Amino acid sequence: MDPTVAEAVKDSMWISTMNVSMLDQIAVGGATSLVNLIIHAILVGAIAATLRDLASTDTSFPGFLQYTLVIVATGSLLVIGHFCECVIWAYVYKWVGAAPENTDLIYFAFGNYTTLGYGDVVPKPEWHMLGPLTALNGVMLIGWSTALVYDLLHRSVRSPGQR
């Protein structure tokens, strides 16, 4: 094969381990973000539907106890959801080889997802955009979770005229 043709083929490959383009990084990060967005939408939708059903049922639990259980269950489910989303990022880092050898990928993913970023682990230069894309995904989904909890608290605490 002609060397110029071989170079053109190599450069046009979707993901090349030696030469990763910015578009490849954005495609991988965007696809991972989309998967996490779908997971989070299903989780938040299920929580919202359950809360709507709970609000319309009359229960023998005292209001304070029911409220406490709802908050704890919602918080726990959201933490589990965020953990699963970080694990997905960790698998993507492993799949594309974005992290240095012997890196704790879940730790790395959590650091990026939560924007904590100690800086003790950095992605390989050819995958440097995955860190900010992970952080953007994490900020968005953590913000969505915060909005859900706020809405839950707002709806459950009524002013005296609404009781």
Legacy VTK file of the C-alpha trace (Angstrom):
# vtk DataFile Version 3.0
C-alpha trace
ASCII
DATASET POLYDATA
POINTS 163 float
0.000 0.000 0.000
1.233 3.487 -0.847
2.542 5.224 2.337
0.403 8.317 1.723
-2.709 6.167 1.352
-1.774 4.252 4.516
-1.398 7.564 6.411
-4.770 8.768 5.117
-6.427 5.532 6.215
-4.761 5.711 9.626
-5.794 9.359 10.085
-9.386 8.620 9.084
-9.839 5.725 11.534
-12.528 6.392 14.122
-10.252 5.718 17.095
-6.578 5.138 16.621
-4.537 4.246 19.681
-1.546 6.219 18.433
-3.193 9.380 17.182
-6.474 10.312 18.801
-8.117 13.386 17.354
-10.149 15.934 19.270
-13.247 14.702 17.443
-12.610 11.140 18.654
-12.304 12.361 22.236
-15.506 14.370 21.983
-17.321 11.427 20.360
-16.251 9.016 23.133
-16.965 11.555 25.887
-20.271 12.573 24.335
-21.431 8.971 23.938
-20.497 8.189 27.536
-22.277 11.322 28.729
-25.366 10.304 26.746
-25.382 6.828 28.318
-25.113 8.401 31.780
-27.828 10.917 30.927
-30.187 8.084 29.960
-29.388 6.184 33.169
-29.977 9.315 35.237
-33.227 10.127 33.419
-34.566 6.654 34.161
-33.498 6.897 37.811
-34.912 10.392 38.355
-38.107 9.473 36.500
-38.589 6.388 38.670
-37.980 8.396 41.848
-40.383 11.140 40.741
-43.095 8.625 39.806
-42.699 6.834 43.131
-42.892 10.110 45.038
-45.997 11.125 43.090
-47.617 7.801 44.025
-46.611 8.188 47.667
-48.088 11.678 47.798
-51.475 10.436 46.637
-51.711 7.525 49.079
-52.920 7.715 52.629
-50.546 5.905 54.930
-50.502 4.976 58.565
-46.918 6.275 58.890
-46.576 9.600 60.678
-45.751 12.417 58.261
-42.295 13.045 59.730
-41.295 9.385 59.458
-42.615 9.114 55.908
-40.782 12.318 54.979
-37.533 11.035 56.534
-37.780 7.696 54.718
-38.420 9.432 51.393
-35.418 11.735 51.798
-33.091 8.882 52.847
-34.309 6.583 50.057
-34.036 9.334 47.426
-30.553 10.320 48.572
-29.398 6.701 48.653
-30.724 5.957 45.169
-29.077 9.075 43.772
-25.719 8.185 45.352
-25.949 4.671 43.882
-26.825 6.189 40.502
-23.842 8.543 40.579
-21.555 5.676 41.598
-22.774 3.623 38.615
-22.180 6.573 36.298
-18.594 6.911 37.601
-18.051 3.192 37.015
-19.166 3.667 33.407
-16.571 6.431 33.004
-13.946 4.138 34.566
-14.749 1.413 32.018
-14.471 3.940 29.193
-11.075 5.096 30.497
-9.946 1.460 30.498
-11.441 0.762 27.046
-9.657 3.667 25.350
-6.514 3.500 27.499
-6.929 7.049 28.787
-5.257 6.597 32.176
-1.658 5.738 33.049
-0.773 2.135 33.976
-1.902 0.913 37.415
-4.326 3.787 37.933
-7.313 3.240 40.199
-9.837 4.024 37.472
-12.849 4.457 39.753
-10.894 6.927 41.902
-9.815 8.724 38.731
-13.375 8.800 37.395
-14.781 10.095 40.711
-12.155 12.834 40.836
-13.134 14.009 37.378
-16.908 13.465 37.763
-17.085 15.502 40.969
-14.590 18.090 39.646
-12.438 17.418 42.728
-9.377 16.739 40.596
-6.471 16.511 43.018
-4.182 16.365 40.018
-2.371 13.261 41.252
-3.634 11.308 38.222
-3.955 12.901 34.811
-5.153 11.321 31.573
-2.701 10.385 28.857
-2.106 13.395 26.598
-3.976 11.869 23.661
-7.116 11.589 25.835
-6.832 14.845 27.770
-10.369 15.995 26.846
-12.032 13.074 28.659
-11.340 14.683 32.049
-13.260 17.908 31.318
-16.017 15.966 29.530
-16.394 13.730 32.592
-16.520 16.828 34.814
-19.151 18.469 32.616
-21.263 15.302 32.754
-20.864 15.069 36.535
-21.758 18.715 37.161
-24.868 18.370 35.020
-26.079 15.147 36.647
-25.223 16.212 40.208
-27.066 19.468 39.526
-30.071 17.503 38.274
-30.018 15.413 41.463
-29.819 18.567 43.561
-32.807 20.007 41.703
-34.784 16.816 42.409
-34.012 16.939 46.135
-34.840 20.658 46.249
-38.140 20.044 44.484
-38.915 17.189 46.881
-38.234 19.407 49.894
-40.128 22.322 48.390
-43.234 20.222 47.685
-43.211 18.523 51.067
-42.860 21.672 53.165
-46.085 23.594 52.746
-46.941 26.992 54.105
-49.649 27.062 56.827
-52.297 28.236 54.323
-51.756 25.166 52.108
-52.270 22.477 54.762
LINES 1 164
163 0 1 2 3 4 5 6 7 8 9 10 11 12 13 14 15 16 17 18 19 20 21 22 23 24 25 26 27 28 29 30 31 32 33 34 35 36 37 38 39 40 41 42 43 44 45 46 47 48 49 50 51 52 53 54 55 56 57 58 59 60 61 62 63 64 65 66 67 68 69 70 71 72 73 74 75 76 77 78 79 80 81 82 83 84 85 86 87 88 89 90 91 92 93 94 95 96 97 98 99 100 101 102 103 104 105 106 107 108 109 110 111 112 113 114 115 116 117 118 119 120 121 122 123 124 125 126 127 128 129 130 131 132 133 134 135 136 137 138 139 140 141 142 143 144 145 146 147 148 149 150 151 152 153 154 155 156 157 158 159 160 161 162
